[in-house]
């Protein structure tokens, strides 16, 4: 009986020793470092479904209509009108966008909204609409 008891204790000691040997002695673990690059937008339409921000949205937010035009190759010869509005939330931004007067004969191509990661004016949401003629 004593022999079996010491054999079991010896096995437990070996298991503990083997467990300690598999852990680094300094206790430092390599963690994945997060990217220090901050995103310009931290939320956007259909983000929850895995959709990326279309190229034309950034150009439209910055007011670069020629770059928006390149994003719609099927309407390359068309005339474009880009409207954008800001708001404290998505609804307010889209309501402000709806109030903008669109010139005659322009039809809506696409709409999108983004949330700026760093907004100083208290209106982080921007709704954008692209129209063509």
N, C-alpha and C positions, 0 to 999 in steps of 0.2 A: 504494500500500500504506500509506504514511504517512497519507494522508487517511482511509482506512478505519479505521485504528487510532485516530486522534484523534476521529473521528466516534463510535466505540464508547465511548471514554472519556467523551466529552461526554454521550452517552445515559445512561451509568451515573451520572455526576455529577447529571444532572437527576432520575433515579429516586431517588437518595439524598436530594437536596434536597426532593423531593416527599414522601418518607417522613418526613423530619424536620418538615416543615410541618404534617403531619396530627396530630402528638402535641402535647398542651398543653405550653407552655414551662415551667410550674412543676412538671410531673410529678405533679400531684395528680389522683387518680381519685375519682369519686364512688362509694363503695361503699354497698351497702344496709346500713343500720344494723339490728342486731337489736333486737327489742323488749326494753325494760328490765323489762317486766312478767314476773315469774317465775310459772311455772305451779305450781299446788298439787300436781298429780299429774304424774309424768313417765313413767309406764307404766300400762297398764290392759289388761283383757281385750279381745282382738280389736283392739288398737291397730295391729298390723301389717297388718290388713285394711282399715284406714281408718275403722273405726267410732269414733264419738264416745262420750264418757261419757254414759250416760243421766242425765236430770235427777234421778231418784229416788236415784241413788247418792250424790251429794253430800249430799242431805238425810238419807239413812240414816247416812252416816259422821258427820254432825253430831248425829244422834239426833233429828231433827225428823220424827216419824212423820206429822203432818198433811200435810206437804209430800210425803211418800212416797205418801200416800193419793191426792193429786191427780194423781199420775203414772199411776195405774191407774183411769181413769174407768169402766171396765166393772165394777169392784169397789168403787164409791164407797160403797155401803151396808155393805160388809163390814167386819169387824174385822181389824186388821192386827197382825202381830208382826214386828218387825225384829230380826235378830240380826247381830252383827258380831264379828269376832275379828281380832287382829293377830298377825303373825309375822315372822320374819327372812327368810322366802322365801314363795313362793306356796303351796307344799305345806304348810308349817307353819301358815299362816293358815287354809287350807281344812280342815286336820285339826282345828284348834282350833274352827272354826265347826261342824264335824260333831259335836263333843262337847257343844255347847249343847243343853239339853233344850227341845224345842218343845212348847208346850201341846197338849193333845188337840184333834182336829178341825181343826187348821190344815194347809192344804196349801201346798206350795212354789209360789210364783209365779215368782221369778227369783233368780238369784245373779250376783254380779259381784265382781271384785277390782280394787284400785287400788294403786299404789305412791306413797307420799308423797314429794314432792321433798325435803322437809326433815323428817327424823324425828330427834328427840332421844333417844328411848328404845331405839334399836337394833332396832326392829321396824317397818320401813317399809311392809310389805305389810298391807293390810286386806282381808279377805274379808267380803262382806255378803250376807245372804239375806233375802228378803221372803216372809212367809207370810200367807195370808188365811183367813178362816173364813166 
